[in-house]
Amino acid sequence: LEEAAFQLQQIFRIDISIALNILGIESMRAGHCRVAFTCFKLAADRGYSKAQFNVGLCYEHGRGTEKDLEKAGFYYCQAASSRHPMAQYRYARYLLQHGPGSLQDRHHKAVALLEQAAGAGITEAQAYLGVFYMRGLQPQEKRGLKYLLQAANSGDAQSRFHVGVCYEQGLGVQQNLAEALRHYRQSAAAGNRQARDRLRA
């Protein structure tokens, strides 16, 4: 009986968190940012990862509360530890730009989080990793191209442009101008100005 009561409590806690998070989303859509932040915060403090991510967004962008990157990082970290893919991406970006600790530790942790987020299909993480591996201190071009292709295949026009550059310059792949043109055309058709400029050149 005690076990059943405990299970019911857990379900009730989760259901309230889900309801609060939904109420927060609806409030944000209606332009009631302070109400939204309060709902997100209540659900986040109950351990609901989607709400923790939303609180992070509120702090990062100053919606419904004062802008505070440190607090945004804290809530992204909480959600990322529950394997929330977009939070993993955001927390990795936070670590690389603002995070505490040594640069090497932050760098190592951020890359691991970006890899997880990219593996979960987060296009932004794939694109970020692609450029990161291409431009790093020790470039890993094949690895970078792999992530750029993933992001490009998810519809990211900027990554499609970068794939074209890889084919044009032979970065991580054998040089192939026809393939470069194909990628530039696709990127340009999706509205990428750099790709249009490159095609003119």
C-alpha positions, 0 to 999 in steps of 0.5 A: 500500500505504501508503494502504491501511495508513493507511485501515485505521489510521483505520478501526481507530481509529474502531472502537475509539472506537465500542467504547469509547463503547458500553462507556461507555454500558453502564457508565453504565447499570449504575451504574459511572460511573467506568468509563464516564467512563474509556471516554468519555475514551479515545474522546474523546481519539481525536477521537470526537465522541459520546464528547466529548459524553459526557465533557462531560456527565460533567463537567457533572453530576459523573458518574464525575469531579469536576464541572467546567463549564470542562472540560465546555465544552471537550469540548462545544466539541470535539464541536460543532466536529464538528457534533454537534447536541446538543453544539452546543446544550450548548456554546451554553448554556455560552457564554451562561452561563459562557463566556470572552470578551466577552458580544457574541462569546459571544452571537453564537457561541452563537446560530449554534450554537443555529441549527445545532442547531435546524436539525438537529432538536434540540427543546431548541435550538428551544425555547431559541431561540424564547424567546430571540428572544421575550424578547431585547433586540430581540425578533424575534417572528416568528422566535421563534414559528417556533422555538416551533412547531418545538419544539411540533410535536416534542412540547415542551409548554412551547413549545406553551404559549408558542405559545398565549401568542403567539396570545393576545397577538398576538406574531409572529402575528395575535391569535386566541383560538380558536387560543390555546385550541387550543394551551393545550388541547394543552399542558395535555393533555401535562401543562403546568401553566401551560397548565391555569392559563391555561385556567382563567383 
